[in-house]
Each structure stands twice: as structure tokens, then as C-alpha cells.
Amino acid sequence: MKPAIPFLSLARQVEALRPRLLEAIAQVVDTQGFANGPAVARFEAELAEYLGVGHVVALNSGTSALHAALLCVDVRPGDEVITVAHTWISTAWAISYIGATPRFVDVDPRTCGMDPRALELAISPRTRAILPVHLYGQPVELRPILEIADRHGIPVVEDTAQAIGARYRGQRVGSFGRVNATSFYPAKNLGALGEGGALLTDDAEIARRAARLRDHAQAERHRHLELGFNWRMDGIQGAVLSVKLPHLDGWNSRRREIARRYLGAFAGLPRLSTLAGLPDAEPIWHVFPVFHPERDAFRARLAERGVQSGAHYPTPVHLQPAYASLGLRPGALPHTERLAATELSLPMFPELTDAEVNEVVAAVTETCRGLE
Ligand SMILES: *Cc1c(COP(=O)(O)O)cnc(C)c1O
């Protein structure tokens, strides 16, 4: 039997970069900048340049970056933050860590991201921040979101963990909100060899505060200005990310090429739909989602044909046991719940070969016809 086509393989990328990665790690080992340190500072400068933001503060995870971003726009206990439930749960955790309440709004099926019309209706006197998520690497409709936020004087925080390098109206996402957050979890488009994340902002004062917060809120050694954290990035991860960053655009365009092939091949297949996206956005396809009413049967048939798939995310955040206290029931967010029930994620990573992509196309086409 042929080996299965993986949903994601990190092995191929590591293999291709192995000597340079090991050399970068050895340099940190030899100079002992293990916690923050010069390799992290260099990566921060490189990423700021790449994204077109004034300041990058590297942290130990994307979850910490979201937490830090919300603290930096002064979200406080009892406040509300408007976000979406169709996301990785960290988006909501960051709100809850502060003692604020996530107010979930429904998504636009074209992007699977925050629907600006739903946002407008959810704004209340307690709204302290707006937290849209560029899920799957697909930019959300930022223009009306920023316009609504401006009108109410509420800061926007972008969760760009899955969208690093994506553009909206020609500009990189993660550079629109007051403070934004991203992740370098190994499976992300720009992945560390371990954990990592970053806060992104144009505001120098906010960047200074975030850099203090990550190091126990020290203004100077042994003087702690507020409740602090150990959110420092490993020096080794900074060095690794500097090796990988110059490859990001190439990897993302290969993902777009694979996506074009998938989109062309799947148009018109019975009961299968794909993500439409926005005309003025350039996605980076962290995940390639398709939607089918018999998702679980579909995934099982693909697996029989040697094609692995994922589901992102089968239970939306508002229906998770951890958020039962919000009292939201099935039916509260119809688009979110339908997408969560029907989504499956096809193999998508830059090192997929054309032969493998063709294999996935054949398997999806056959499965669709079989389930007609
Ligand atoms: C991965 C991810 C995060 C969290 O990042 P970690 O580095 O894993 O903590 C937050 N939001 C979204 C949408 C993510 O995909």
C-alpha cells in the first residue's frame, strides 16, 4: 500500500532546513542567550520589517500574546470583548484570563471570520475591545470592522495566529489593530521548533509595557510595576524563526498555488463547498477547509483512500463545557455551528508534491460522487 498523504508534515520542512537550523541553535548554545537574548531581539526587528509594524514583542506563545494584547488595551475584569466562537479556544481564554467576558458573534461564511453586521449589533457600553480572528489564514472583512470600532472608540485586536503574511487591501494583517497577536506554534505557517508567539503594534508605549509584562513587569531589575508574567521567548526559538522567516513568502505562495488547484478542481462537485474569501484579500491558507453535510463519512472515506484530513473546529467555543456558564445553547450562532459541523481540512503544506495534490483531488472527487 502507498503511504498515506499526511494532513500536515513538519518532517519535510525540517529536513530541508536541517543544517541551517542546527547551526542557528548551536550559536545560541555557544553564546548562552537562552531567555530572550540577542537572537530574539534580531528576530523581532526582522518580523517588524516584514509585517510593516513599528514594534514586535516576542513571547512564549500565541495564547500569551493574546492575553498581553488585551491587557495592553486595558481590558479589565467585568468588561466585554466581542469575538467569534469559530476559532481555536485560546482566543476566548485570553479574555477569560483577565476576568472579562467573551461576547461571541456569528461569522460570515465567506471568510469564516467575524461578521461586521453581527459586531455592530453586539456593541454595548461594556465593550472594551473587538477581537476578530483571521481563521485558516483567510483575512476577515476588516474595513467595516475598523470603521465600527472607530465610531465607538473601541480598540481592535487582531488574532493573526493563522494568518502571518496574509494581506488585506495590500497590507499585511496583524498591522491593522491597535495591538495584535500571532503564534509560532510548530504547525503554524511560520513555526518554531517549540512554542512561541508575538505581540505586534505601532504604539511604542504599548510595546514597552508588553516587553515589561513578559519579564515580570520589571521596569528595572527588581522593580515590578504591576502584576507580571514569565512570557519570555526562548533564545533558540528566536534563532530558528530568523532562519525560517525569509522562506515564509515562498511557502505561502506555494500554499496559494495548491489552493488554486483545489478550488478549480472542486468547483461544481455535489454538496461540497469551499471558502469564497474576499476579492481584496490575499489569504495564506494555513488550513484548506471544505464543507460537506456528511463530514464524518467524508473523512472516513478519504482515510480509506489514504488521504488524511482534520476538522477545525468540530465544537465551537460557546458550546464547550468550559464556557457552559455563559448559558449559550445550540442555535445561538447558526453560521458558526453549521460550519463547525460540516468542515474538514484537506492536506495543505508547502512541501506537498503535485502528485500528492492530484491524489487528494481524485480522492475528494470520488468521495463526493460516492456520497451524492
Ligand atoms: C494557534 C492559535 C492561537 C494560540 O497560539 P499558541 O501559540 O498555540 O498559544 C490563538 N489563536 C488562534 C486562532 C490559533 O490558531
Ligand as a Chemical Component Dictionary entry (heavy atoms), coordinates in Angstrom:
data_LIG
# 
_chem_comp.id                   LIG 
_chem_comp.type                 NON-POLYMER 
_chem_comp.pdbx_formal_charge   0 
_chem_comp.three_letter_code    LIG 
# 
loop_
_chem_comp_atom.comp_id 
_chem_comp_atom.atom_id 
_chem_comp_atom.alt_atom_id 
_chem_comp_atom.type_symbol 
_chem_comp_atom.charge 
_chem_comp_atom.model_Cartn_x 
_chem_comp_atom.model_Cartn_y 
_chem_comp_atom.model_Cartn_z 
_chem_comp_atom.pdbx_ordinal 
LIG C1 C1 C 0 -2.623 28.699 17.462 1  
LIG C2 C2 C 0 -3.648 29.722 17.768 2  
LIG C3 C3 C 0 -3.598 30.501 18.936 3  
LIG C4 C4 C 0 -2.681 30.229 20.078 4  
LIG O1 O1 O 0 -1.353 30.125 19.803 5  
LIG P1 P1 P 0 -0.389 29.213 20.713 6  
LIG O2 O2 O 0 0.977  29.628 20.274 7  
LIG O3 O3 O 0 -0.702 27.787 20.421 8  
LIG O4 O4 O 0 -0.638 29.559 22.148 9  
LIG C5 C5 C 0 -4.531 31.511 19.076 10 
LIG N1 N1 N 0 -5.470 31.737 18.153 11 
LIG C6 C6 C 0 -5.563 31.006 17.032 12 
LIG C7 C7 C 0 -6.617 31.312 16.029 13 
LIG C8 C8 C 0 -4.669 29.957 16.815 14 
LIG O5 O5 O 0 -4.788 29.212 15.706 15 
# 
loop_
_chem_comp_bond.comp_id 
_chem_comp_bond.atom_id_1 
_chem_comp_bond.atom_id_2 
_chem_comp_bond.value_order 
_chem_comp_bond.pdbx_ordinal 
LIG C1 C2 SING 1  
LIG C2 C3 SING 2  
LIG C2 C8 DOUB 3  
LIG C3 C4 SING 4  
LIG C3 C5 DOUB 5  
LIG C4 O1 SING 6  
LIG O1 P1 SING 7  
LIG P1 O2 DOUB 8  
LIG P1 O3 SING 9  
LIG P1 O4 SING 10 
LIG C5 N1 SING 11 
LIG N1 C6 DOUB 12 
LIG C6 C7 SING 13 
LIG C6 C8 SING 14 
LIG C8 O5 SING 15 
# 
